[in-house]
């Protein structure tokens, strides 16, 4: 899953669902490590090559 809401991101991750946080001005302050995506291409690359 991918979302730009930190609330949805935390909810998904805490329930064992891999979620990526899409960067937006309202969520840039949150450090989510490898789960942050800046573009759709970035998201697709992470899905294809998970770490």
PyMOL commands that set and color helices and strands:
alter all, ss='L'
color gray80, all
select helices_A, chain A and resi 6-14+33-35+40-48
alter helices_A, ss='H'
color red, helices_A
select strands_A, chain A and resi 2-3+20-22+36-37
alter strands_A, ss='S'
color yellow, strands_A
deselect
rebuild
show_as cartoon
